[in-house]
Amino acid sequence: MDYDTPLFFHVMQYAAAADRDVIDMVSGGPDWEPPEALRDGLREYADADADAFQYPPSDGLRELREEIAARRGVDVDRVVITNGAGEANYLAMAAALERDAGDEILLTDPVYPYYPGKARMLGADPRLVPVADDGGLDVAAMREAASPDTAAILVNSPNNPTGAVYDADTMGAIVDLAEANDALLISDEVYDHYDFSGRFESALAVDSDHTVVTNSFSKSMAITGFRVGYAVFPPHLVEAARTRHMLVNVTGARPSQVAVLRALRETGPGYYEASRDLLRKRVDAFTDALDAAGAEYIVPDGAFYVFARFEGFPGTLENVERLVDEAGVACMPGDTFGTYDEWVRFALVTPRAEEAARRLADYEF
Ligand SMILES: Cc1ncc(COP(=O)(O)O)c(C=O)c1O
């Protein structure tokens, strides 16, 4: 096995076992409420007939696929419901590799750590391409790295961990690059509802048969435990993805899909706007306190993380554990995200984010 177990659960367990009060900013599970219609859907489901407790169609409930297809402006046959964006990314990478058009998957550095692990698990060579100083995609560096061996280019906007948001020009350029190298562009848009900049562009805005868009409701509806995501494949790749999904999972969970469908239909834009507002305020308060602590950080334009570094305090696992024990704040070590071993990542998914920032400001780094 040449793929590592991601460190998230290790750090969370370390924080939970600590002998003091710790503010957990390790992983990206939102602390705010899901849409009310989601709870209504679940309540109603409990009293449904027994046949509603059986397998849904393997590629997902038809009505949910139709609802997603209508919102994304794509043919319903291109939509596969998955167990979160995690599975959608796995199916997309597998689809890219099955084309026998190369073994390499280009990723950004820093990177969401599940990507390189997943790529290696599928027998691919992940290659990290540094981002620009502001965390944005360095298209020229990607262009330089791309070759006939590139099976896929995987991007994530709004980005985990940098908070970068890719605009229409960037998305257009990266789709062009994928096409020019006969690679698949995989665009993970799981934080699309958390764009503070107004510049986010989906890869679906560019018509291409070299693009797979992955997404989920984990973050947008604050339901990481429900496991409902989806991928939009180009028509010629969807059948193989459906089969792989069926062989691995049989299907997804029906109650989750029913509740998500109801929430999609009945939830207005106000719900999403309120979550964005909450996060905007948290980002401002947290980064103000980081300023007071003398930290350097990338100002996030979206998602819900802050990637930061403290002078003379590299973001090693050892230092992260010291922060837990001595400051009462738990975050993720930077080298989990690529070559950024000076950095740490804070997930702003706790109402105590501001208090955590004050603790950091008081801590002697
Ligand atoms: C960039 C990115 N993609 C995918 C996922 C996984 O999402 P899901 O819960 O839908 O599997 C995460 C979770 O943190 C993420 O940050």
Ligand as a Chemical Component Dictionary entry (heavy atoms), coordinates in Angstrom:
data_LIG
# 
_chem_comp.id                   LIG 
_chem_comp.type                 NON-POLYMER 
_chem_comp.pdbx_formal_charge   0 
_chem_comp.three_letter_code    LIG 
# 
loop_
_chem_comp_atom.comp_id 
_chem_comp_atom.atom_id 
_chem_comp_atom.alt_atom_id 
_chem_comp_atom.type_symbol 
_chem_comp_atom.charge 
_chem_comp_atom.model_Cartn_x 
_chem_comp_atom.model_Cartn_y 
_chem_comp_atom.model_Cartn_z 
_chem_comp_atom.pdbx_ordinal 
LIG C1 C1 C 0 -12.271 19.906 -1.583 1  
LIG C2 C2 C 0 -13.127 18.837 -0.995 2  
LIG N1 N1 N 0 -13.639 17.906 -1.788 3  
LIG C3 C3 C 0 -14.395 16.908 -1.298 4  
LIG C4 C4 C 0 -14.650 16.816 0.052  5  
LIG C5 C5 C 0 -15.478 15.681 0.554  6  
LIG O1 O1 O 0 -16.828 16.027 0.453  7  
LIG P1 P1 P 0 -17.988 14.994 0.744  8  
LIG O2 O2 O 0 -18.347 15.111 2.185  9  
LIG O3 O3 O 0 -19.103 15.463 -0.130 10 
LIG O4 O4 O 0 -17.500 13.645 0.365  11 
LIG C6 C6 C 0 -14.138 17.773 0.930  12 
LIG C7 C7 C 0 -14.376 17.688 2.381  13 
LIG O5 O5 O 0 -13.826 18.376 3.190  14 
LIG C8 C8 C 0 -13.346 18.815 0.385  15 
LIG O6 O6 O 0 -12.813 19.762 1.169  16 
# 
loop_
_chem_comp_bond.comp_id 
_chem_comp_bond.atom_id_1 
_chem_comp_bond.atom_id_2 
_chem_comp_bond.value_order 
_chem_comp_bond.pdbx_ordinal 
LIG C1 C2 SING 1  
LIG C2 N1 SING 2  
LIG C2 C8 DOUB 3  
LIG N1 C3 DOUB 4  
LIG C3 C4 SING 5  
LIG C4 C5 SING 6  
LIG C4 C6 DOUB 7  
LIG C5 O1 SING 8  
LIG O1 P1 SING 9  
LIG P1 O2 DOUB 10 
LIG P1 O3 SING 11 
LIG P1 O4 SING 12 
LIG C6 C7 SING 13 
LIG C6 C8 SING 14 
LIG C7 O5 DOUB 15 
LIG C8 O6 SING 16 
# 
